[in-house]
Amino acid sequence: VEDAVIRYLNRKPAGG
């Protein structure tokens, strides 16, 4: 899986 997809699917607020 592409890192870009990982970041997209893990769009969480900072701190978690």
ABEGO torsion letter per residue (X at the ends): XBAAAAAAAABBBBGX
